[in-house]
Amino acid sequence: MPPQLYNKNTNGFYKNKEEMISLRKNRDNINQKLKYWRTTYNYDVTEKDYEEFNKHASNIKHIFNIHDWFCNYSIGDKIPEEYHNIFFSKQRYILRALLSQSYIKTLKKIDETNQIKINEDIDPDKKYIMEFN
């Protein structure tokens, strides 16, 4: 069993218990934000991308649902009719997000067909019997 102040992420030791607790809280906070961003914005965000995504998160939260259109948009382009309502209601945010457009273009959407759906394989009309030996 490792010592009490052992840090498995750096293979080193914490200086004291307060440092250990604060670093764990910080790491948990980062992991919770990444989980939230993945589920809410549907982007494949990892710990490596955390700092950069966090800088642009205030812009991304307004345009994540029009990602494909936004990546190809530039000022002066004609706006398709299906995006008129969205564009004019969020025009201020879209224009501000143009500053982050180069980063937003690099983001990858999570493929929804590969995500595991809960109870997808279970047929509700069938009865299942569990046997223990």
N, CA, C and O of each residue as an XYZ file, in Angstrom:
532
protein
N       0.838     -1.163      0.000
C       0.000      0.000      0.000
C       0.897      1.244      0.000
O       1.854      1.314      0.771
N       0.594      2.224     -0.859
C       1.451      3.416     -0.937
C       1.321      4.287      0.311
O       0.331      4.204      1.037
N       2.335      5.127      0.552
C       2.269      6.041      1.701
C       1.092      7.007      1.580
O       0.524      7.173      0.501
N       0.737      7.633      2.682
C      -0.451      8.475      2.741
C      -0.369      9.680      1.810
O      -1.377     10.027      1.196
N       0.770     10.327      1.678
C       0.897     11.535      0.866
C       1.467     11.244     -0.520
O       2.034     12.141     -1.144
N       1.333     10.019     -1.015
C       1.842      9.655     -2.328
C       0.909     10.186     -3.415
O      -0.311     10.081     -3.292
N       1.481     10.755     -4.480
C       0.701     11.280     -5.604
C       0.912     10.354     -6.789
O       1.995     10.334     -7.374
N      -0.099      9.595     -7.147
C       0.050      8.623     -8.229
C       0.133      9.286     -9.602
O       0.653      8.685    -10.542
N      -0.371     10.515     -9.734
C      -0.322     11.205    -11.025
C       1.078     11.665    -11.375
O       1.463     11.624    -12.543
N       1.852     12.103    -10.384
C       3.204     12.591    -10.635
C       4.265     11.625    -10.136
O       5.457     11.856    -10.334
N       3.839     10.537     -9.486
C       4.748      9.576     -8.865
C       5.684     10.250     -7.871
O       6.847      9.870     -7.732
N       5.165     11.236     -7.197
C       5.915     11.952     -6.169
C       5.103     12.001     -4.895
O       4.180     11.211     -4.697
N       5.456     12.937     -4.036
C       4.764     13.072     -2.761
C       4.238     14.488     -2.594
O       4.838     15.446     -3.080
N       3.112     14.610     -1.904
C       2.593     15.920     -1.528
C       3.419     16.436     -0.352
O       3.983     15.652      0.411
N       3.485     17.748     -0.214
C       4.229     18.336      0.900
C       3.482     18.156      2.219
O       4.086     17.875      3.254
N       2.168     18.321      2.165
C       1.352     18.161      3.371
C      -0.070     17.801      2.963
O      -0.401     17.760      1.778
N      -0.896     17.543      3.959
C      -2.262     17.099      3.695
C      -3.104     18.192      3.045
O      -3.956     17.884      2.212
N      -2.894     19.464      3.401
C      -3.646     20.571      2.824
C      -3.395     20.687      1.321
O      -4.316     20.932      0.541
N      -2.126     20.505      0.928
C      -1.799     20.546     -0.499
C      -2.471     19.389     -1.234
O      -2.979     19.560     -2.343
N      -2.469     18.230     -0.621
C      -3.100     17.060     -1.231
C      -4.591     17.308     -1.445
O      -5.123     17.008     -2.514
N      -5.257     17.846     -0.450
C      -6.694     18.092     -0.545
C      -7.000     19.140     -1.600
O      -7.930     18.971     -2.389
N      -6.226     20.227     -1.625
C      -6.489     21.292     -2.604
C      -6.242     20.825     -4.036
O      -7.000     21.187     -4.936
N      -5.192     20.024     -4.265
C      -4.932     19.521     -5.615
C      -5.990     18.518     -6.051
O      -6.364     18.482     -7.223
N      -6.470     17.714     -5.130
C      -7.540     16.774     -5.464
C      -8.824     17.512     -5.808
O      -9.525     17.134     -6.746
N      -9.137     18.563     -5.056
C     -10.330     19.352     -5.356
C     -10.223     19.991     -6.737
O     -11.188     20.016     -7.501
N      -9.041     20.504     -7.042
C      -8.815     21.126     -8.353
C      -8.977     20.102     -9.469
O      -9.618     20.382    -10.482
N      -8.398     18.914     -9.289
C      -8.495     17.862    -10.298
C      -9.940     17.386    -10.463
O     -10.393     17.138    -11.581
N     -10.658     17.261     -9.350
C     -12.073     16.870     -9.415
C     -12.907     17.936    -10.120
O     -13.811     17.612    -10.890
N     -12.606     19.197     -9.860
C     -13.310     20.301    -10.509
C     -13.106     20.254    -12.024
O     -14.052     20.423    -12.794
N     -11.872     20.025    -12.434
C     -11.562     19.932    -13.868
C     -12.323     18.764    -14.493
O     -12.915     18.907    -15.562
N     -12.308     17.608    -13.825
C     -13.002     16.438    -14.379
C     -14.503     16.652    -14.460
O     -15.134     16.189    -15.409
N     -15.092     17.341    -13.489
C     -16.522     17.626    -13.526
C     -16.872     18.590    -14.661
O     -17.896     18.429    -15.324
N     -16.011     19.596    -14.882
C     -16.242     20.523    -15.991
C     -16.146     19.801    -17.332
O     -16.964     20.029    -18.223
N     -15.147     18.929    -17.476
C     -15.001     18.177    -18.723
C     -16.226     17.306    -18.975
O     -16.709     17.224    -20.104
N     -16.724     16.662    -17.939
C     -17.911     15.821    -18.078
C     -19.117     16.665    -18.479
O     -19.898     16.262    -19.340
N     -19.272     17.837    -17.855
C     -20.372     18.736    -18.177
C     -20.282     19.207    -19.626
O     -21.281     19.198    -20.346
N     -19.095     19.617    -20.054
C     -18.924     20.104    -21.427
C     -19.201     19.004    -22.440
O     -19.805     19.264    -23.481
N     -18.769     17.776    -22.154
C     -19.020     16.669    -23.081
C     -20.504     16.403    -23.225
O     -20.998     16.206    -24.335
N     -21.218     16.395    -22.110
C     -22.641     16.067    -22.190
C     -23.482     17.236    -22.696
O     -24.447     17.025    -23.430
N     -23.133     18.452    -22.321
C     -23.943     19.610    -22.705
C     -23.653     20.085    -24.113
O     -24.574     20.288    -24.904
N     -22.376     20.265    -24.436
C     -21.997     20.824    -25.734
C     -21.691     19.763    -26.780
O     -21.577     20.083    -27.963
N     -21.554     18.497    -26.365
C     -21.326     17.373    -27.265
C     -19.997     17.495    -28.019
O     -19.904     17.109    -29.185
N     -18.978     18.029    -27.358
C     -17.637     18.114    -27.928
C     -16.739     17.115    -27.222
O     -16.883     16.869    -26.024
N     -15.811     16.542    -27.975
C     -14.849     15.610    -27.405
C     -13.710     16.420    -26.775
O     -12.737     16.756    -27.450
N     -13.834     16.729    -25.493
C     -12.861     17.556    -24.780
C     -12.095     16.671    -23.805
O     -12.695     15.898    -23.058
N     -10.764     16.785    -23.812
C      -9.923     16.008    -22.911
C      -9.203     16.942    -21.950
O      -9.330     18.163    -22.036
N      -8.443     16.347    -21.031
C      -7.694     17.158    -20.067
C      -6.662     18.042    -20.755
O      -6.363     19.133    -20.271
N      -6.120     17.590    -21.864
C      -5.135     18.391    -22.606
C      -5.782     19.656    -23.171
O      -5.143     20.704    -23.261
N      -7.050     19.546    -23.547
C      -7.770     20.670    -24.143
C      -8.407     21.584    -23.112
O      -8.986     22.609    -23.475
N      -8.314     21.237    -21.834
C      -9.062     21.953    -20.801
C      -8.770     23.454    -20.791
O      -9.697     24.263    -20.835
N      -7.505     23.828    -20.734
C      -7.143     25.252    -20.619
C      -7.661     26.053    -21.811
O      -8.249     27.120    -21.635
N      -7.447     25.545    -23.011
C      -7.868     26.270    -24.213
C      -9.391     26.335    -24.319
O      -9.948     27.378    -24.661
N     -10.062     25.219    -24.027
C     -11.520     25.203    -24.098
C     -12.110     26.145    -23.066
O     -13.103     26.821    -23.335
N     -11.504     26.196    -21.882
C     -11.998     27.060    -20.817
C     -11.915     28.535    -21.226
O     -12.768     29.331    -20.832
N     -10.905     28.904    -22.007
C     -10.778     30.285    -22.483
C     -11.928     30.661    -23.417
O     -12.396     31.799    -23.402
N     -12.374     29.722    -24.215
C     -13.384     29.982    -25.234
C     -14.784     29.498    -24.838
O     -15.721     29.628    -25.626
N     -14.939     28.952    -23.648
C     -16.230     28.365    -23.243
C     -17.361     29.381    -23.239
O     -18.502     29.031    -23.540
N     -17.068     30.629    -22.905
C     -18.131     31.633    -22.871
C     -18.674     31.926    -24.264
O     -19.835     32.310    -24.400
N     -17.861     31.752    -25.296
C     -18.329     31.918    -26.669
C     -18.978     30.643    -27.192
O     -19.964     30.695    -27.927
N     -18.425     29.515    -26.815
C     -18.911     28.227    -27.321
C     -20.323     27.930    -26.835
O     -21.111     27.329    -27.565
N     -20.653     28.339    -25.621
C     -21.962     27.995    -25.075
C     -23.113     28.614    -25.861
O     -24.247     28.149    -25.747
N     -22.850     29.644    -26.650
C     -23.909     30.280    -27.424
C     -24.029     29.737    -28.848
O     -25.060     29.925    -29.494
N     -22.994     29.072    -29.337
C     -23.026     28.655    -30.744
C     -22.864     27.147    -30.934
O     -22.745     26.698    -32.075
N     -22.855     26.345    -29.865
C     -22.622     24.911    -30.031
C     -23.712     24.231    -30.844
O     -23.439     23.233    -31.512
N     -24.938     24.740    -30.809
C     -26.022     24.096    -31.559
C     -26.017     24.466    -33.045
O     -26.745     23.852    -33.826
N     -25.223     25.446    -33.450
C     -25.090     25.812    -34.874
C     -23.637     25.674    -35.299
O     -23.157     26.440    -36.134
N     -22.940     24.708    -34.734
C     -21.505     24.515    -34.941
C     -21.125     24.404    -36.418
O     -20.226     25.107    -36.878
N     -21.797     23.534    -37.158
C     -21.430     23.295    -38.561
C     -21.573     24.556    -39.402
O     -20.703     24.867    -40.215
N     -22.653     25.272    -39.209
C     -22.845     26.511    -39.961
C     -21.833     27.567    -39.534
O     -21.283     28.276    -40.376
N     -21.587     27.675    -38.237
C     -20.700     28.699    -37.710
C     -19.258     28.523    -38.204
O     -18.562     29.509    -38.451
N     -18.816     27.286    -38.347
C     -17.436     27.044    -38.810
C     -17.210     27.586    -40.223
O     -16.093     27.979    -40.558
N     -18.241     27.611    -41.045
C     -18.103     28.092    -42.419
C     -18.532     29.547    -42.592
O     -18.437     30.083    -43.696
N     -18.994     30.186    -41.544
C     -19.512     31.548    -41.631
C     -18.382     32.574    -41.556
O     -17.429     32.416    -40.794
N     -18.508     33.611    -42.350
C     -17.647     34.786    -42.221
C     -18.534     36.014    -42.405
O     -19.608     35.925    -43.000
N     -18.090     37.142    -41.901
C     -18.886     38.366    -41.955
C     -19.174     38.725    -43.406
O     -18.270     38.745    -44.242
N     -20.421     39.004    -43.694
C     -20.848     39.373    -45.040
C     -21.484     38.235    -45.803
O     -22.093     38.461    -46.849
N     -21.357     37.001    -45.301
C     -21.998     35.865    -45.972
C     -23.509     35.954    -45.818
O     -24.024     36.498    -44.841
N     -24.203     35.405    -46.805
C     -25.662     35.346    -46.726
C     -26.056     34.275    -45.717
O     -25.462     33.198    -45.671
N     -27.049     34.582    -44.925
C     -27.498     33.673    -43.873
C     -28.689     32.881    -44.386
O     -29.682     33.468    -44.816
N     -28.603     31.543    -44.346
C     -29.741     30.726    -44.792
C     -30.981     30.996    -43.938
O     -30.874     31.359    -42.766
N     -32.143     30.815    -44.535
C     -33.399     31.143    -43.850
C     -33.617     30.321    -42.581
O     -34.214     30.825    -41.630
N     -33.152     29.077    -42.538
C     -33.373     28.265    -41.339
C     -32.562     28.770    -40.145
O     -32.852     28.408    -39.005
N     -31.550     29.601    -40.395
C     -30.734     30.156    -39.313
C     -31.078     31.604    -38.993
O     -30.462     32.191    -38.103
N     -32.040     32.198    -39.688
C     -32.388     33.603    -39.441
C     -32.787     33.843    -37.990
O     -32.279     34.765    -37.353
N     -33.682     33.033    -37.470
C     -34.166     33.225    -36.112
C     -33.023     33.107    -35.112
O     -32.905     33.923    -34.198
N     -32.186     32.097    -35.285
C     -31.062     31.888    -34.369
C     -30.050     33.018    -34.501
O     -29.562     33.539    -33.498
N     -29.738     33.394    -35.731
C     -28.712     34.413    -35.939
C     -29.131     35.750    -35.341
O     -28.338     36.392    -34.653
N     -30.344     36.172    -35.589
C     -30.750     37.480    -35.112
C     -31.019     37.508    -33.607
O     -30.927     38.568    -32.989
N     -31.345     36.381    -33.017
C     -31.513     36.352    -31.570
C     -30.166     36.287    -30.848
O     -30.045     36.744    -29.712
N     -29.161     35.721    -31.508
C     -27.835     35.576    -30.889
C     -26.752     36.313    -31.668
O     -25.583     35.932    -31.602
N     -27.106     37.332    -32.385
C     -26.154     38.028    -33.247
C     -24.944     38.553    -32.476
O     -23.809     38.425    -32.935
N     -25.180     39.131    -31.328
C     -24.081     39.686    -30.531
C     -23.096     38.588    -30.128
O     -21.882     38.786    -30.184
N     -23.628     37.424    -29.720
C     -22.775     36.321    -29.289
C     -22.039     35.691    -30.463
O     -20.883     35.291    -30.329
N     -22.695     35.601    -31.601
C     -22.064     35.011    -32.776
C     -20.913     35.889    -33.255
O     -19.850     35.382    -33.614
N     -21.119     37.177    -33.261
C     -20.047     38.080    -33.693
C     -18.880     38.055    -32.702
O     -17.721     38.150    -33.108
N     -19.177     37.929    -31.418
C     -18.106     37.809    -30.427
C     -17.380     36.468    -30.562
O     -16.171     36.385    -30.344
N     -18.123     35.431    -30.920
C     -17.525     34.101    -31.062
C     -16.646     34.007    -32.305
O     -15.844     33.079    -32.412
N     -16.772     34.930    -33.235
C     -15.895     34.915    -34.412
C     -14.430     35.050    -34.016
O     -13.549     34.603    -34.751
N     -14.161     35.657    -32.873
C     -12.784     35.748    -32.385
C     -12.232     34.370    -32.025
O     -11.020     34.157    -32.072
N     -13.092     33.455    -31.673
C     -12.695     32.094    -31.298
C     -12.935     31.095    -32.421
O     -12.784     29.892    -32.209
N     -13.298     31.553    -33.591
C     -13.702     30.643    -34.670
C     -12.593     29.680    -35.068
O     -12.873     28.518    -35.363
N     -11.351     30.125    -35.084
C     -10.261     29.224    -35.478
C     -10.133     28.056    -34.503
O      -9.838     26.934    -34.916
N     -10.353     28.309    -33.212
C     -10.315     27.218    -32.239
C     -11.556     26.338    -32.349
O     -11.461     25.114    -32.257
N     -12.705     26.947    -32.544
C     -13.955     26.191    -32.622
C     -13.944     25.239    -33.823
O     -14.546     24.167    -33.774
N     -13.262     25.632    -34.890
C     -13.157     24.752    -36.055
C     -12.391     23.474    -35.734
O     -12.623     22.444    -36.368
N     -11.484     23.520    -34.762
C     -10.682     22.344    -34.414
C     -11.416     21.374    -33.506
O     -10.989     20.229    -33.355
N     -12.519     21.812    -32.895
C     -13.255     20.938    -31.984
C     -13.954     19.817    -32.743
O     -14.471     20.014    -33.843
N     -13.955     18.653    -32.138
C     -14.619     17.497    -32.738
C     -15.891     17.197    -31.966
O     -15.894     17.171    -30.735
N     -16.961     16.973    -32.694
C     -18.223     16.571    -32.078
C     -18.134     15.100    -31.691
O     -17.448     14.316    -32.348
N     -18.827     14.736    -30.626
C     -18.901     13.336    -30.213
C     -19.893     12.650    -31.129
O     -21.004     13.141    -31.328
N     -19.501     11.525    -31.683
C     -20.368     10.781    -32.586
C     -21.456     10.105    -31.763
O     -21.175      9.197    -30.981
N     -22.684     10.544    -31.937
C     -23.789     10.042    -31.125
C     -24.132      8.591    -31.431
O     -24.740      7.920    -30.597
N     -23.756      8.090    -32.606
C     -24.070      6.701    -32.921
C     -23.183      5.748    -32.138
O     -23.557      4.594    -31.930
N     -21.992      6.213    -31.689
C     -21.086      5.347    -30.940
C     -21.314      5.416    -29.439
O     -20.744      4.618    -28.695
N     -22.129      6.348    -28.981
C     -22.396      6.446    -27.556
C     -23.299      5.302    -27.111
O     -24.194      4.872    -27.839
N     -23.048      4.833    -25.930
C     -23.851      3.741    -25.376
C     -25.148      4.317    -24.829
O     -25.132      5.224    -23.997
N     -26.234      3.802    -25.285
C     -27.544      4.235    -24.813
C     -27.972      3.322    -23.666
O     -27.791      2.106    -23.730
N     -28.534      3.908    -22.631
C     -28.990      3.127    -21.492
C     -30.237      2.354    -21.901
O     -31.151      2.898    -22.519
N     -30.253      1.103    -21.551
C     -31.379      0.199    -21.816
C     -31.644      0.006    -23.312
O     -32.758     -0.343    -23.701
N     -30.646      0.227    -24.136
C     -30.852      0.042    -25.574
C     -30.979     -1.435    -25.921
O     -31.768     -1.808    -26.789
N     -30.190     -2.287    -25.233
C     -30.183     -3.707    -25.550
C     -31.254     -4.489    -24.783
O     -31.480     -5.667    -25.059
N     -31.896     -3.851    -23.848
C     -32.882     -4.555    -23.036
C     -34.271     -4.354    -23.618
O     -34.716     -3.225    -23.826
N     -34.938     -5.445    -23.874
C     -36.301     -5.402    -24.385
C     -37.250     -5.383    -23.191
O     -37.229     -6.316    -22.389
N     -38.084     -4.348    -23.047
C     -38.944     -4.249    -21.862
C     -40.024     -5.321    -21.801
O     -40.568     -5.579    -20.727
N     -40.347     -5.952    -22.928
C     -41.405     -6.962    -22.932
C     -40.899     -8.334    -22.498
O     -41.695     -9.211    -22.160
N     -39.589     -8.524    -22.503
C     -39.032     -9.820    -22.125
C     -38.762     -9.845    -20.632
O     -38.508     -8.817    -20.005
N     -38.826    -11.057    -20.078
C     -38.461    -11.244    -18.682
C     -37.097    -11.896    -18.649
O     -36.830    -12.843    -19.389
N     -36.252    -11.395    -17.806
C     -34.897    -11.909    -17.689
C     -34.748    -12.607    -16.339
O     -35.240    -12.129    -15.317
N     -34.065    -13.738    -16.358
C     -33.840    -14.500    -15.139
C     -32.348    -14.534    -14.875
O     -31.553    -14.884    -15.748
N     -31.978    -14.164    -13.652
C     -30.573    -14.202    -13.260
C     -30.339    -15.447    -12.426
O     -31.066    -15.711    -11.469
N     -29.326    -16.204    -12.795
C     -28.982    -17.406    -12.054
C     -27.631    -17.234    -11.393
O     -26.672    -16.776    -12.013
N     -27.571    -17.605    -10.131
C     -26.328    -17.558     -9.385
C     -25.932    -18.976     -9.031
O     -26.761    -19.760     -8.570
N     -24.673    -19.308     -9.243
C     -24.195    -20.650     -8.906
C     -23.474    -20.647     -7.598
O     -23.000    -21.692     -7.151
